[in-house]
Amino acid sequence: MKKRTLLAIGLVSILSGCRDTPPEPKSIAVAAHVENSLSVKHLTRGNEVLVECIATGVTFTDKQKGMKAGKIVIRSGTANVYEEHRTAAFIIKGMPKGTHLIELEVVGMDNKPLGMKKKFYVTIS
């Protein structure tokens, strides 16, 4: 009885786990490097808007070599906002109540556009 049980366990383990060649992957996702892309996340807190930006190929500090130095220009006609920031994360303070269109644009240090823009709405209550 013990021999049959051991034989059955051995046969099952051989058939289920041992293969001559590993299975081929069904698909492989390759991430392509996208130039001039801008990713923006935002969160409202009271009358403030917390913003985080990721701009490919652009540095907002002078410490990274090989990348373009830039800044982020923030505009909103409905909230009378115009600001410039040299950091990837910042807070827009003093927003009035209502729904506002926020426009972000990444520009070089000479204020020439680098081709990265995002627009989003925020509601301040």
DSSP file (Angstrom, degrees, kcal/mol; ACC not computed):
  #  RESIDUE AA STRUCTURE BP1 BP2  ACC     N-H-->O    O-->H-N    N-H-->O    O-->H-N    TCO  KAPPA ALPHA  PHI   PSI    X-CA   Y-CA   Z-CA
    1    1 A M     >        0   0    0      0, 0.0     4,-2.0     0, 0.0     5,-0.1   0.000 360.0 360.0 360.0 -41.6    0.0    0.0    0.0
    2    2 A K  H  >  +     0   0    0      1,-0.2     4,-2.5     2,-0.2     5,-0.2   0.874 360.0  54.3 -66.1 -36.6    2.8    2.4    0.9
    3    3 A K  H  > S+     0   0    0      1,-0.2     4,-2.4     2,-0.2    -1,-0.2   0.900 108.4  48.4 -65.1 -40.1    4.6    1.6   -2.4
    4    4 A R  H  > S+     0   0    0      2,-0.2     4,-2.6     1,-0.2    -1,-0.2   0.901 111.9  49.5 -66.4 -40.9    1.5    2.5   -4.4
    5    5 A T  H  X S+     0   0    0     -4,-2.0     4,-2.5     2,-0.2    -2,-0.2   0.938 113.9  44.8 -64.3 -46.7    1.0    5.8   -2.5
    6    6 A L  H  X S+     0   0    0     -4,-2.5     4,-2.5     1,-0.2    -2,-0.2   0.892 113.6  50.7 -64.1 -39.6    4.6    6.8   -3.0
    7    7 A L  H  X S+     0   0    0     -4,-2.4     4,-2.4    -5,-0.2    -2,-0.2   0.904 111.3  48.2 -64.0 -41.6    4.5    5.7   -6.7
    8    8 A A  H  X S+     0   0    0     -4,-2.6     4,-2.4     2,-0.2    -2,-0.2   0.914 112.8  47.6 -65.7 -43.4    1.3    7.8   -7.2
    9    9 A I  H  X S+     0   0    0     -4,-2.5     4,-2.3     2,-0.2    -2,-0.2   0.918 113.7  48.0 -64.7 -43.1    2.8   10.9   -5.5
   10   10 A G  H  X S+     0   0    0     -4,-2.5     4,-2.1     2,-0.2    -2,-0.2   0.906 112.2  48.6 -63.4 -42.8    6.0   10.6   -7.5
   11   11 A L  H  X S+     0   0    0     -4,-2.4     4,-2.4     2,-0.2     5,-0.2   0.903 112.1  48.6 -65.2 -42.2    4.1   10.1  -10.8
   12   12 A V  H  X S+     0   0    0     -4,-2.4     4,-2.2     1,-0.2     5,-0.3   0.915 112.3  48.3 -64.8 -42.9    1.9   13.1  -10.1
   13   13 A S  H  X>S+     0   0    0     -4,-2.3     4,-2.0    -5,-0.2     5,-0.5   0.877 112.8  48.5 -67.3 -36.2    4.8   15.4   -9.2
   14   14 A I  H  X5S+     0   0    0     -4,-2.1     4,-1.3    -5,-0.2    -2,-0.2   0.932 114.7  44.3 -67.9 -45.3    6.8   14.3  -12.3
   15   15 A L  H  <5S+     0   0    0     -4,-2.4    -2,-0.2     1,-0.2    -1,-0.2   0.838 120.4  39.5 -69.9 -32.8    3.8   14.9  -14.6
   16   16 A S  H  <5S+     0   0    0     -4,-2.2    -1,-0.2    -5,-0.2    -2,-0.2   0.833 127.6  24.5 -88.6 -31.6    2.8   18.2  -13.2
   17   17 A G  H  <5S+     0   0    0     -4,-2.0     2,-0.6    -5,-0.3    -3,-0.2   0.752 100.6  78.2-109.3 -26.3    6.1   19.9  -12.4
   18   18 A C     << +     0   0    0     -4,-1.3     2,-0.3    -5,-0.5    -1,-0.1  -0.764  50.1 160.6 -97.0 123.1    8.8   18.5  -14.7
   19   19 A R        -     0   0    0     -2,-0.6    -3,-0.0     1,-0.1    -4,-0.0  -0.964  41.6-132.9-134.8 152.9    9.0   19.7  -18.2
   20   20 A D  S    S+     0   0    0     -2,-0.3    -1,-0.1     1,-0.2    -2,-0.0   0.920  94.5  23.1 -71.0 -43.5   11.8   19.7  -20.8
   21   21 A T  S    S-     0   0    0     -3,-0.1    -1,-0.2     3,-0.0     3,-0.1  -0.948  86.7-113.0-124.6 143.8   11.4   23.3  -21.8
   22   22 A P        -     0   0    0      0, 0.0     2,-0.0     0, 0.0    -2,-0.0  -0.406  45.6 -94.1 -70.0 152.7    9.8   26.2  -19.9
   23   23 A P        -     0   0    0      0, 0.0     3,-0.0     0, 0.0    -4,-0.0  -0.351  41.0-109.4 -67.7 148.1    6.6   27.5  -21.3
   24   24 A E        -     0   0    0      1,-0.1     2,-0.1    -3,-0.1     3,-0.0  -0.523  36.0-106.5 -74.5 141.1    6.8   30.5  -23.7
   25   25 A P        -     0   0    0      0, 0.0     3,-0.1     0, 0.0    -1,-0.1  -0.437  20.6-139.2 -67.7 143.6    5.5   33.8  -22.3
   26   26 A K  S    S-     0   0    0      1,-0.3     2,-0.3    -2,-0.1    -2,-0.0   0.917  77.1 -10.8 -72.5 -43.2    2.2   34.9  -23.8
   27   27 A S        -     0   0    0      2,-0.0     2,-0.5    -3,-0.0    -1,-0.3  -0.990  55.5-148.9-155.4 151.6    3.1   38.5  -24.1
   28   28 A I        -     0   0    0     -2,-0.3     2,-0.5    -3,-0.1     0, 0.0  -0.987  17.0-142.6-124.7 122.4    5.7   40.9  -23.0
   29   29 A A        -     0   0    0     -2,-0.5     2,-0.5     2,-0.0    -2,-0.0  -0.733  14.8-162.4 -86.5 126.5    4.8   44.5  -22.3
   30   30 A V        -     0   0    0     -2,-0.5     2,-0.6     2,-0.0    -2,-0.0  -0.943  11.8-140.2-111.9 123.7    7.6   46.9  -23.4
   31   31 A A        -     0   0    0     -2,-0.5     2,-0.3     3,-0.0    -2,-0.0  -0.720  17.3-147.4 -84.3 121.9    7.4   50.4  -22.0
   32   32 A A        -     0   0    0     -2,-0.6     2,-0.6     1,-0.0    -1,-0.0  -0.687  18.8-115.1 -89.5 141.7    8.4   53.0  -24.6
   33   33 A H        -     0   0    0     -2,-0.3     2,-0.6     1,-0.0    -1,-0.0  -0.654  32.0-158.3 -76.4 120.7   10.2   56.1  -23.6
   34   34 A V    >   -     0   0    0     -2,-0.6     3,-0.5     3,-0.0     2,-0.2  -0.897   3.7-148.8-106.3 119.7    7.9   59.0  -24.4
   35   35 A E  T 3  S+     0   0    0     -2,-0.6    22,-0.1     1,-0.2    20,-0.0  -0.533  76.0  20.3 -84.2 155.1    9.5   62.4  -24.8
   36   36 A N  T 3  S+     0   0    0     20,-0.5     2,-0.4     1,-0.2    -1,-0.2   0.885  85.4 147.8  56.7  44.6    7.6   65.5  -23.8
   37   37 A S    <   -     0   0    0     -3,-0.5    19,-2.1    19,-0.1     2,-0.4  -0.895  29.4-164.7-110.5 144.2    5.2   63.8  -21.6
   38   38 A L  E     -A   55   0A   0     -2,-0.4     2,-0.5    17,-0.2    17,-0.2  -0.990   1.6-167.1-129.9 122.5    3.7   65.5  -18.5
   39   39 A S  E     -A   54   0A   0     15,-2.6    15,-2.5    -2,-0.4     2,-0.4  -0.937  11.0-171.8-110.8 130.6    1.9   63.6  -15.8
   40   40 A V  E     -A   53   0A   0     -2,-0.5     2,-0.4    13,-0.2    13,-0.2  -0.981  11.4-177.3-129.3 132.5   -0.1   65.6  -13.2
   41   41 A K  E     -A   52   0A   0     11,-2.5    11,-2.7    -2,-0.4     2,-0.3  -0.978  13.5-178.8-121.7 140.5   -1.8   64.6  -10.0
   42   42 A H  E     -A   51   0A   0     -2,-0.4     2,-0.3     9,-0.2     9,-0.2  -0.968  13.6-173.2-141.2 158.0   -3.8   67.1   -7.9
   43   43 A L  E     -A   50   0A   0      7,-2.1     7,-3.4    -2,-0.3     2,-0.4  -0.987  18.5-137.3-148.4 134.8   -5.7   67.2   -4.7
   44   44 A T  E     +A   49   0A   0     -2,-0.3     2,-0.3     5,-0.2     5,-0.2  -0.783  19.7 177.2 -97.0 142.0   -7.9   70.0   -3.2
   45   45 A R  E >   -A   48   0A   0      3,-2.7     3,-1.6    -2,-0.4     2,-0.3  -0.858  64.4 -51.9-143.7 103.1   -7.7   70.8    0.5
   46   46 A G  T 3  S-     0   0    0     -2,-0.3    79,-0.3     1,-0.2    -1,-0.0  -0.531 122.3 -20.9  66.7-125.1   -9.8   73.7    1.6
   47   47 A N  T 3  S+     0   0    0     -2,-0.3    48,-2.7    77,-0.1     2,-0.3   0.065 123.2  91.8-103.8  24.8   -8.9   76.6   -0.7
   48   48 A E  E <   -A   45   0A   0     -3,-1.6    -3,-2.7    46,-0.2     2,-0.5  -0.873  60.9-150.7-116.3 151.1   -5.6   75.1   -1.7
   49   49 A V  E     -AB  44  92A   0     43,-2.2    43,-2.8    -2,-0.3     2,-0.5  -0.981   9.8-152.9-121.5 118.4   -4.7   72.8   -4.6
   50   50 A L  E     -AB  43  91A   0     -7,-3.4    -7,-2.1    -2,-0.5     2,-0.4  -0.804  19.7-171.3 -91.3 127.0   -1.8   70.4   -4.0
   51   51 A V  E     -AB  42  90A   0     39,-2.9    39,-2.3    -2,-0.5     2,-0.4  -0.951  15.9-172.4-127.3 138.6   -0.1   69.5   -7.3
   52   52 A E  E     -AB  41  89A   0    -11,-2.7   -11,-2.5    -2,-0.4     2,-0.4  -0.999  12.0-170.3-129.1 129.3    2.5   67.0   -8.3
   53   53 A C  E     -A   40   0A   0     35,-2.9     2,-0.5    -2,-0.4   -13,-0.2  -0.932  14.4-166.8-122.8 141.8    4.1   66.9  -11.8
   54   54 A I  E     -A   39   0A   0    -15,-2.5   -15,-2.6    -2,-0.4     2,-0.5  -0.966  12.5-178.0-125.5 114.1    6.4   64.5  -13.6
   55   55 A A  E >   -A   38   0A   0     -2,-0.5     3,-1.3     3,-0.3     2,-0.2  -0.955  24.1-130.2-115.0 120.5    7.9   65.9  -16.7
   56   56 A T  T 3  S+     0   0    0    -19,-2.1   -20,-0.5    -2,-0.5   -19,-0.1  -0.485  88.6   8.3 -72.6 134.7   10.1   63.5  -18.8
   57   57 A G  T 3  S+     0   0    0     -2,-0.2    11,-1.8     1,-0.2     2,-0.4   0.549 107.4 103.9  78.5   8.0   13.5   65.0  -19.7
   58   58 A V  E <   -c   68   0B   0     -3,-1.3     2,-0.4     9,-0.2    -3,-0.3  -0.975  50.6-162.1-126.7 135.8   13.1   68.1  -17.6
   59   59 A T  E     -c   69   0B   0      9,-3.1    11,-2.2    -2,-0.4    28,-0.0  -0.917  11.4-160.3-112.2 143.4   14.7   68.9  -14.3
   60   60 A F  S    S+     0   0    0     -2,-0.4     2,-0.3     9,-0.2    -1,-0.1   0.372  79.5  57.1-101.1   2.1   13.4   71.6  -12.0
   61   61 A T  S    S-     0   0    0      3,-0.0     3,-0.4    10,-0.0     9,-0.1  -0.819  84.1-124.1-122.3 167.5   16.7   71.9  -10.1
   62   62 A D  S    S+     0   0    0     -2,-0.3     7,-0.1     1,-0.2    -3,-0.0   0.355  92.4  85.6 -90.9   6.3   20.2   72.6  -11.5
   63   63 A K        +     0   0    0      1,-0.1     2,-0.7     2,-0.1    -1,-0.2   0.669  69.6  77.6 -87.1 -17.8   21.7   69.4  -10.0
   64   64 A Q    >   -     0   0    0     -3,-0.4     3,-0.7     4,-0.0     2,-0.2  -0.831  68.2-153.0-100.5 118.3   20.9   66.9  -12.8
   65   65 A K  T 3  S+     0   0    0     -2,-0.7     3,-0.1     1,-0.2    -2,-0.1  -0.552  74.0  34.7 -86.4 152.7   23.1   67.1  -15.8
   66   66 A G  T 3  S+     0   0    0      1,-0.3     2,-0.3    -2,-0.2    -1,-0.2   0.444  98.5  96.6  86.5   1.0   22.0   66.0  -19.3
   67   67 A M  S <  S-     0   0    0     -3,-0.7    -1,-0.3    -9,-0.0     2,-0.3  -0.877  80.9-103.0-120.8 155.0   18.4   67.2  -18.7
   68   68 A K  E     -c   58   0B   0    -11,-1.8    -9,-3.1    -2,-0.3     2,-0.4  -0.555  33.0-128.4 -74.3 136.6   16.7   70.5  -19.7
   69   69 A A  E     +c   59   0B   0     -2,-0.3    40,-0.8   -11,-0.2     2,-0.3  -0.709  44.6 153.7 -83.9 136.0   16.3   73.0  -16.9
   70   70 A G  E     -D  108   0C   0    -11,-2.2     2,-0.3    -2,-0.4    38,-0.2  -0.886  32.4-142.8-150.9-179.8   12.7   74.2  -16.7
   71   71 A K  E     -D  107   0C   0     36,-2.5    36,-2.6    -2,-0.3     2,-0.5  -0.941  24.1-114.5-145.5 165.1    9.9   75.6  -14.6
   72   72 A I  E     -DE 106  85C   0     13,-2.9    13,-2.5    -2,-0.3     2,-0.5  -0.911  20.4-155.8-109.9 127.8    6.2   75.2  -14.4
   73   73 A V  E     -DE 105  84C   0     32,-3.0    32,-1.8    -2,-0.5     2,-0.5  -0.899   9.2-160.6-103.4 127.8    3.9   78.1  -15.2
   74   74 A I  E     +DE 104  83C   0      9,-3.1     9,-2.1    -2,-0.5     2,-0.4  -0.923  12.9 175.5-112.3 130.1    0.4   77.9  -13.7
   75   75 A R  E     +DE 103  82C   0     28,-2.4    28,-2.9    -2,-0.5     2,-0.3  -0.986  13.0 168.2-133.4 144.2   -2.5   80.0  -15.0
   76   76 A S  E  >> - E   0  81C   0      5,-2.0     5,-2.2    -2,-0.4     4,-0.5  -0.809  13.2-169.5-152.9 113.6   -6.2   80.2  -14.2
   77   77 A G  T  45S+     0   0    0     -2,-0.3     3,-0.3    24,-0.3    -1,-0.1   0.831  89.9  52.3 -70.5 -32.5   -8.3   83.0  -15.6
   78   78 A T  T  45S+     0   0    0     23,-0.3    -1,-0.2     1,-0.2    24,-0.1   0.770 118.0  35.7 -77.0 -24.5  -11.3   82.2  -13.4
   79   79 A A  T  45S-     0   0    0     22,-0.2    -1,-0.2     2,-0.1    -2,-0.2   0.331 105.7-121.4-108.8   6.1   -9.2   82.3  -10.2
   80   80 A N  T  <5 +     0   0    0     -4,-0.5     2,-0.5    -3,-0.3    -3,-0.2   0.940  58.8 154.6  50.9  54.0   -6.8   85.1  -11.2
   81   81 A V  E   < +E   76   0C   0     -5,-2.2    -5,-2.0     2,-0.0     2,-0.3  -0.945  19.1 159.7-116.4 130.4   -3.8   82.9  -10.7
   82   82 A Y  E     +E   75   0C   0     -2,-0.5     2,-0.3    -7,-0.2    -7,-0.2  -0.880  19.1 153.7-144.1 115.8   -0.4   83.2  -12.4
   83   83 A E  E     -E   74   0C   0     -9,-2.1    -9,-3.1    -2,-0.3     2,-0.4  -0.958  30.7-149.4-139.5 156.1    2.5   81.5  -10.7
   84   84 A E  E     -E   73   0C   0     -2,-0.3     2,-0.4   -11,-0.2   -11,-0.2  -0.996  17.4-172.1-125.2 135.2    5.8   80.0  -11.6
   85   85 A H  E     -E   72   0C   0    -13,-2.5   -13,-2.9    -2,-0.4     5,-0.1  -0.975  22.8-163.6-130.0 143.0    7.4   77.1   -9.7
   86   86 A R  S    S+     0   0    0     -2,-0.4     2,-0.3   -15,-0.2   -16,-0.1   0.015  72.2  78.8-108.7  23.9   10.8   75.5   -9.9
   87   87 A T  S    S-     0   0    0    -15,-0.1   -15,-0.1     1,-0.1    -2,-0.1  -0.916  78.2-129.4-129.0 157.6    9.7   72.3   -8.1
   88   88 A A  S    S+     0   0    0     -2,-0.3   -35,-2.9     1,-0.1     2,-0.4   0.727  98.2  44.9 -78.9 -21.7    7.8   69.2   -9.2
   89   89 A A  E    S+B   52   0A   0    -37,-0.2     2,-0.3     2,-0.0   -37,-0.2  -0.982  72.5 148.6-124.4 135.4    5.4   69.5   -6.3
   90   90 A F  E     -B   51   0A   0    -39,-2.3   -39,-2.9    -2,-0.4     2,-0.4  -0.949  37.8-119.5-156.1 170.8    3.8   72.7   -5.2
   91   91 A I  E     -B   50   0A   0     -2,-0.3     2,-0.7   -41,-0.2   -41,-0.2  -0.981  11.3-149.0-123.5 129.3    0.6   74.2   -3.6
   92   92 A I  E     -B   49   0A   0    -43,-2.8   -43,-2.2    -2,-0.4     3,-0.3  -0.887  30.4-163.4 -93.9 113.9   -1.6   76.8   -5.2
   93   93 A K        +     0   0    0     -2,-0.7   -45,-0.2   -45,-0.2    -2,-0.0  -0.611  53.7  27.9-102.6 157.6   -2.9   78.8   -2.3
   94   94 A G        +     0   0    0     -2,-0.2    -1,-0.2     1,-0.2   -46,-0.2   0.806  67.9 171.8  72.1  33.4   -5.9   81.2   -1.8
   95   95 A M        -     0   0    0    -48,-2.7    -1,-0.2    -3,-0.3     3,-0.1  -0.570  30.0-125.4 -74.8 134.9   -8.2   79.8   -4.5
   96   96 A P        -     0   0    0      0, 0.0    28,-0.2     0, 0.0    -1,-0.1  -0.353  36.8 -83.5 -74.8 162.2  -11.7   81.4   -4.4
   97   97 A K  S    S+     0   0    0     28,-0.1     2,-0.2    26,-0.1    28,-0.2  -0.325  88.7  55.0 -65.0 147.2  -14.8   79.2   -4.1
   98   98 A G  E    S- F   0 124C   0     26,-2.9    26,-3.1    -3,-0.1     2,-0.5  -0.731  93.3 -50.3 126.5-175.0  -16.1   77.7   -7.4
   99   99 A T  E     - F   0 123C   0     24,-0.2     2,-0.4    -2,-0.2    24,-0.2  -0.874  56.0-174.6-102.6 130.9  -15.0   75.6  -10.3
  100  100 A H  E     - F   0 122C   0     22,-3.0    22,-2.4    -2,-0.5     2,-0.6  -0.956  25.1-133.2-131.3 143.6  -11.8   76.7  -11.9
  101  101 A L  E     - F   0 121C   0     -2,-0.4     2,-0.5    20,-0.2   -23,-0.3  -0.859  24.4-160.4 -93.5 121.1   -9.8   75.6  -14.9
  102  102 A I  E     - F   0 120C   0     18,-3.3    18,-2.1    -2,-0.6     2,-0.5  -0.894   2.5-162.7-104.6 129.9   -6.1   75.2  -14.1
  103  103 A E  E     -DF  75 119C   0    -28,-2.9   -28,-2.4    -2,-0.5     2,-0.4  -0.961   4.5-169.8-115.4 125.5   -3.5   75.3  -16.9
  104  104 A L  E     +DF  74 118C   0     14,-3.2    14,-2.2    -2,-0.5     2,-0.4  -0.924   6.1 178.2-112.9 138.6    0.0   74.0  -16.4
  105  105 A E  E     -DF  73 117C   0    -32,-1.8   -32,-3.0    -2,-0.4     2,-0.6  -0.991  22.7-139.8-141.1 133.0    2.8   74.5  -18.9
  106  106 A V  E     +DF  72 116C   0     10,-2.4     8,-2.2    -2,-0.4    10,-0.6  -0.812  31.5 174.4 -91.7 124.6    6.4   73.4  -18.6
  107  107 A V  E     -DF  71 113C   0    -36,-2.6   -36,-2.5    -2,-0.6    -2,-0.0  -0.859  30.3-107.3-126.2 161.2    8.7   76.1  -20.1
  108  108 A G  E >   -D   70   0C   0      4,-2.7     3,-2.0    -2,-0.3   -38,-0.2  -0.203  44.7 -93.6 -76.6 176.5   12.5   76.5  -20.2
  109  109 A M  T 3  S+     0   0    0    -40,-0.8   -39,-0.1     1,-0.3    -1,-0.1   0.707 129.3  57.1 -67.1 -18.1   14.4   79.0  -18.1
  110  110 A D  T 3  S-     0   0    0      2,-0.1    -1,-0.3     3,-0.0   -40,-0.0   0.230 120.4-110.8 -93.4  12.5   14.1   81.4  -21.1
  111  111 A N  S <  S+     0   0    0     -3,-2.0    -2,-0.1     1,-0.3   -41,-0.0   0.629  71.6 142.0  66.8  17.8   10.2   81.0  -20.9
  112  112 A K        -     0   0    0      1,-0.1    -4,-2.7     2,-0.0    -1,-0.3  -0.761  58.9-107.0 -86.4 134.4   10.1   79.2  -24.2
  113  113 A P  E     -F  107   0C   0      0, 0.0    -6,-0.2     0, 0.0    -1,-0.1  -0.292  20.1-158.0 -62.2 141.9    7.5   76.3  -24.2
  114  114 A L  E     -     0   0C   0     -8,-2.2    -7,-0.1     2,-0.2     3,-0.1   0.254  49.7-102.2-102.3   9.3    8.9   72.8  -24.1
  115  115 A G  E    S+     0   0C   0     -9,-0.3     2,-0.5     1,-0.2    -8,-0.1   0.693  84.6 120.5  82.4  19.9    5.7   71.3  -25.5
  116  116 A M  E     +F  106   0C   0    -10,-0.6   -10,-2.4   -79,-0.1     2,-0.3  -0.958  29.9 155.2-122.6 116.4    4.2   70.0  -22.3
  117  117 A K  E     -F  105   0C   0     -2,-0.5     2,-0.3   -12,-0.2   -12,-0.2  -0.982  15.0-178.6-137.8 148.1    0.8   71.2  -21.2
  118  118 A K  E     -F  104   0C   0    -14,-2.2   -14,-3.2    -2,-0.3     2,-0.4  -0.992   5.9-165.4-143.3 145.8   -2.0   69.9  -19.0
  119  119 A K  E     +F  103   0C   0     -2,-0.3     2,-0.3   -16,-0.2   -16,-0.2  -0.986  15.5 162.7-128.6 141.8   -5.4   71.3  -18.1
  120  120 A F  E     -F  102   0C   0    -18,-2.1   -18,-3.3    -2,-0.4     2,-0.3  -0.988  30.6-121.2-153.9 156.9   -7.7   70.2  -15.3
  121  121 A Y  E     -F  101   0C   0     -2,-0.3     2,-0.4   -20,-0.2   -20,-0.2  -0.771  22.0-171.1-100.0 144.2  -10.7   71.5  -13.3
  122  122 A V  E     -F  100   0C   0    -22,-2.4   -22,-3.0    -2,-0.3     2,-0.5  -0.980  11.3-149.5-129.4 147.4  -10.8   71.9   -9.6
  123  123 A T  E     -F   99   0C   0     -2,-0.4     2,-0.5   -24,-0.2   -24,-0.2  -0.975   8.5-164.6-118.8 120.8  -13.8   72.7   -7.4
  124  124 A I  E      F   98   0C   0    -26,-3.1   -26,-2.9    -2,-0.5   -77,-0.1  -0.907 360.0 360.0-104.4 124.7  -13.3   74.7   -4.2
  125  125 A S              0   0    0     -2,-0.5    -1,-0.1   -79,-0.3   -78,-0.1   0.409 360.0 360.0-116.3 360.0  -16.2   74.6   -1.8
